[in-house]
Amino acid sequence: MPLRLLAKNTRRVGRRKEALAARFLRRQGLSLIQANYCCKVGELDLVMLEPPRQLVFIEVRFRSSNSYGGAMASIGAEKQRKIRRTAAAFLQHHSRYRQLYCRFDVVAISGGDVGRGDSIDWIKNAFY
């Protein structure tokens, strides 16, 4: 498969897994503020609100196999640093959320195709 098609397919699967994670978290009582927030610093997969006053920045990771440590193992120190910087940029641009408590969660999805055989692990306060 040509590299361009592989990258496009990877992005498509990623967006589907992010939508799956958003649906899962809405069922847990969170409400979506923004999906795929992008700025020059980086991207946030999901920004959600958990009542009563928690702003949650969520990184969604998918791995079809746990052979190389799984989804959670793929978030290293540099990735965490980038997410924190992007969250700070989000708060600069959206001042109405600055007074809320913030946390960083990870939704790790492993397994099969969308909706079939997926295993979802929600890790609250995954890093600081």
ChimeraX attribute file (.defattr): number of C-alpha atoms within 10 A of each C-alpha:
attribute: neighborCount
match mode: 1-to-1
recipient: residues
	/A:1	6
	/A:2	6
	/A:3	8
	/A:4	9
	/A:5	10
	/A:6	11
	/A:7	12
	/A:8	11
	/A:9	12
	/A:10	12
	/A:11	12
	/A:12	12
	/A:13	15
	/A:14	16
	/A:15	16
	/A:16	15
	/A:17	24
	/A:18	23
	/A:19	17
	/A:20	18
	/A:21	25
	/A:22	23
	/A:23	14
	/A:24	15
	/A:25	17
	/A:26	14
	/A:27	10
	/A:28	10
	/A:29	11
	/A:30	20
	/A:31	18
	/A:32	16
	/A:33	12
	/A:34	13
	/A:35	17
	/A:36	13
	/A:37	15
	/A:38	13
	/A:39	11
	/A:40	7
	/A:41	14
	/A:42	16
	/A:43	18
	/A:44	21
	/A:45	23
	/A:46	22
	/A:47	22
	/A:48	20
	/A:49	21
	/A:50	17
	/A:51	10
	/A:52	9
	/A:53	12
	/A:54	16
	/A:55	22
	/A:56	25
	/A:57	24
	/A:58	26
	/A:59	24
	/A:60	24
	/A:61	23
	/A:62	23
	/A:63	19
	/A:64	14
	/A:65	13
	/A:66	13
	/A:67	7
	/A:68	9
	/A:69	10
	/A:70	18
	/A:71	20
	/A:72	21
	/A:73	12
	/A:74	14
	/A:75	15
	/A:76	9
	/A:77	10
	/A:78	9
	/A:79	13
	/A:80	16
	/A:81	13
	/A:82	15
	/A:83	21
	/A:84	20
	/A:85	15
	/A:86	21
	/A:87	23
	/A:88	14
	/A:89	16
	/A:90	21
	/A:91	14
	/A:92	12
	/A:93	11
	/A:94	10
	/A:95	9
	/A:96	9
	/A:97	16
	/A:98	14
	/A:99	11
	/A:100	13
	/A:101	13
	/A:102	18
	/A:103	17
	/A:104	20
	/A:105	19
	/A:106	24
	/A:107	25
	/A:108	23
	/A:109	25
	/A:110	21
	/A:111	17
	/A:112	14
	/A:113	12
	/A:114	13
	/A:115	11
	/A:116	8
	/A:117	10
	/A:118	18
	/A:119	13
	/A:120	17
	/A:121	15
	/A:122	16
	/A:123	15
	/A:124	13
	/A:125	14
	/A:126	16
	/A:127	14
	/A:128	10
